[in-house]
Amino acid sequence: MSSLNRRKYIGLVAILGIVVACFVFAALPSIISRLAYAAESGQALAAKEQLAHATDLSKGFQYVAKAMRPSVVSISSVRKIQPAANRSRPELRQIPDEFRGFFDEDLFDRFFEFRIPEGGFEQRGLGSGVIIRPDGYILTNNHVVQQADEINITLSDERTFKATVVGTDDKTDLAVLKIEASGLVPAEIGNSDRIDVGEWVLAIGSPFGLDQTVTAGIISAKGRSDVGITDYEDFIQTDAAINPGNSGGPLVNLKGQVVGINTAIASRNGTYMGVGFAIPSNMAQMVTSNIIEHGKVQRGWLGAAIQDLNESLSQSFGFQSQEGVLIGDVVADGPADKAGIQSGDIITKFSGKDVAKAYQLRNAVASTTPDTTVDVVLFRDGKYRTVQVVVGELGSGLGSVAGREATIGLGITAQTLTPEIARQLGYPENETGVVVTSVEPGSLAAQVGIQPQDILVAAGNTPIRNIEDFREAMKDQDLSQGIRIQVKREGMRRFVFLKSSR
C-alpha cells in the first residue's frame, strides 16, 4: 500500500471511530439507565423470592398466637379496703391552740374531706396467667393476686371462674392459682437454659385489660440480676412490648413453648419503653412444682456468704479468672462447713454446672432439693479440688455503737470490739475485731463498700483482734499494690480489696 493510500485509510478509520464514539456517548445515558433498571429488576426478583421466608415468619407468629390462645387467661382481682377503726375526722377544737389559727371551718372541712366510706371500697387489679395443667392450675405473678380477697379468671372463650390461691412465693414473685374446671389446654413449658439472645419471642397477656394481646420482639439479654425486683433474680430481658396487665402472662418462643413469665418493665412513666423482664421457665417450674406438691417452696441452703470476684480479689488469691464465686464466710456446722469449704475458697462448679457469678450459685443452690448430695469444684491455694456437699434446707436466716474511737486510715474511724459492743451488734461476747463507726464519703473504704458497724477481722492473711493489730498489719502495706480486707457484716464475712490509684 502506498503512503497516500495508507494515510487515506488511517483517516477513514479515525473518522469512523469518531462517529462510533459520538453514537456511544449519545446512547450512554440510555444504556446506563437500562442496565440500572435491569439490576433493579434482578434485585426485585430476588426480594420476591425472599418474601416467602418473611411470610413464613409471619405465619410462625400467627401459629404461635393461635396455639397459645386457649392457654392464656386474664385475671382480675378485688381487694376490699375497710376503714380503720377509730379513724374519725377530728374536731377543730381538738387541734392544739398554736395551730388552730391556721384553719377556718371551711378549710378544715376541705382538708379532712377524704375519708374511706363506712362500708369501705374495692381496689381492683388486672393481670394475666398461663394454664399449666388441664385440671385448672394456673401460673401467674404473686403481685397480681397479693392480698386479693377475690380472684376471677377469664378464659379465651369468655367463661369466668373464681380462683383460689394454691400458694405464693414472694422471693420470685410467682403464684399458683386453681379453678374448678377440666379439659383445659395447658401450655408447653420450654427449657429457658436453651434460649439464645436474638431469638424471636412473643409476649401474650391482657395489657390495660385488652385480653389476648400478642406482641413480638427478641430476647435482648439473659441472666439479668441485681434488678431489685425479687430476692432470686435471673431475668430474661426482652423488647417485646410489656405493659401493665401483662404481668403473669407467658413469654413464648416460636416453637410455642413458654420460656418465661412476664413480670416487670424498666420505665420512667410506668409504660413500655423497650425493656421488659421475664422469670425463666426453669425457675418457674421449680417454684410451681414445690407449691403444688408441698404448699411452699423448699429451697436448698449452702450455709456460706458468697460474693463476685473482681480482678484485684482474683489476683490476691492467685486465681487467673474472674469467673467464679468467692466464699466470704461459712456458717458453723452448716452444709459448706461440714463439707470442708473454707473462707477464701473460690467455687467454679456446682452440681456439674459452671458458676461464674454469685447469683448463679445462689439460684443453683436454691433450686436443689434439700438433702441432695452434690459435687462442688473449688479453687484453694493454687489447686482445684472437688468436695461433696449435702445441701441443707433454707430456714429463717442467721441469726448504736459507743466507745473510744480512733481514725485508722483509709477514711475509717473505728474502735476495738468489746464484749458490750459485740452484744449490742448481736455477736458473741468473745467476738474479736475492729468495728467501723464511720466512713468518710469518697474515701478508699467508702469506694469498696465498707460501712459503719462492719467488723474488720483480717488484713491480708493477718487476723485482726484490735486497733493495734490493724495498724501493725497496715504499717508496711503498699496501697498502690492493694490489700485484701476481710469484713464481717450481719454475721457473715466477705472480702474487699483496697487499692490506691496513686
Number of C-alpha atoms within 10 A of each C-alpha: 7 7 8 8 10 11 12 12 13 11 12 12 12 12 12 12 12 12 11 12 12 12 11 13 11 11 11 12 11 12 13 11 11 12 12 12 12 12 12 12 12 12 12 12 12 11 11 12 11 11 12 11 11 12 11 11 14 11 12 16 22 13 15 19 22 12 16 23 21 18 23 30 30 27 31 20 22 18 17 15 14 13 15 10 6 6 9 11 11 11 10 14 8 8 12 9 10 7 8 13 9 9 13 10 10 8 11 15 15 9 10 11 10 9 11 14 10 9 10 13 14 13 12 13 18 21 27 32 32 28 27 21 18 15 16 18 24 27 26 29 27 23 19 25 27 15 12 17 14 16 22 18 23 18 21 16 9 11 8 15 16 16 20 17 18 17 20 25 17 14 14 20 23 25 26 28 24 20 19 11 11 11 9 16 19 19 22 16 18 20 15 20 12 7 17 13 13 12 13 20 28 26 30 32 33 27 22 13 18 11 22 23 16 21 17 18 16 18 22 19 15 19 16 15 18 13 12 8 15 14 15 20 24 22 26 27 26 29 23 24 21 32 21 20 25 33 29 35 33 34 31 27 24 17 14 22 21 26 26 30 31 32 30 23 23 16 13 8 7 11 13 18 15 16 16 24 29 27 29 26 23 18 23 22 17 17 25 27 14 17 20 15 9 11 14 16 22 19 21 23 25 24 24 24 19 27 22 19 23 15 12 19 22 19 13 14 17 14 20 11 13 18 19 26 27 31 25 23 26 25 18 11 10 16 22 26 18 16 16 12 23 19 21 21 21 27 27 21 19 20 16 11 14 16 20 19 21 21 22 21 23 21 17 18 22 23 18 20 19 18 14 12 14 16 15 21 21 22 21 17 10 10 9 13 11 13 13 18 22 20 24 22 20 16 10 6 7 9 8 7 16 11 13 8 15 14 15 16 13 16 17 23 18 26 24 24 25 19 15 16 21 19 14 14 19 12 16 13 15 12 16 20 25 27 29 25 21 18 21 14 11 10 14 20 20 17 13 14 11 23 18 16 19 23 29 29 22 21 23 17 11 15 17 24 17 19 21 14 19 21 14 13 17 17 9 8 13 11 15 11 12 17 20 18 22 24 25 22 15 13 17 18 24 21 26 21 21 21 19 12 9 6
